[in-house]
Amino acid sequence: MPDGITTPTEIIHVNERTVACDGGGGALGHPRVYLRIAGRQVECPYCSRLYVLNAGAGDSHGH
C-alpha cells in the first residue's frame, strides 16, 4: 500500500456530525477525541476508525 494511505480499522455509521472516539478497549484505547464530520465521513487520527454519516442524517441546520 502506498505511503500516506491508511485502511480504516473499523467503519462506523452515525447519525450526528460530531462523534467521540476513544479507540474502544477501555485502557487499551486512546485519549477521547471529538471529531466533526464536515462532509460525509471523518477518520480518527489515532486509531483510523472511519465514521460515515448515514444518508439524510446531520442535515438539519439547528444548534
RACORWO-V742174 format. One record per pair of residues at least 6 apart in sequence whose ideal C-beta (glycine too) atoms are under 7 Angstrom apart, sorted by sequence separation. I is the first residue (numbers start at 0). GAP is how many residues later the second one is. If there is no record, write none. Layout:
# RACORWO-V742174
<<I:GAP> <I:GAP>>
This chain:
# RACORWO-V742174
<<22:6> <35:6> <21:7> <22:7> <34:7> <42:7> <21:8> <34:9> <40:9> <41:9> <21:10> <40:10> <32:11> <40:11> <19:12> <20:12> <39:12> <40:12> <32:13> <39:13> <19:14> <20:14> <36:14> <17:16> <18:16> <29:16> <34:16> <36:16> <29:17> <17:18> <16:19> <16:20> <36:21> <20:23> <22:23> <22:24> <20:26> <20:28> <18:32> <7:35> <16:36> <11:37> <13:37> <8:38> <8:39> <9:39> <10:39> <11:39> <12:39> <13:39> <14:39> <7:40> <8:40> <13:40> <7:41> <10:41> <12:41> <16:41> <5:42> <7:42> <14:42> <15:42> <14:43>>
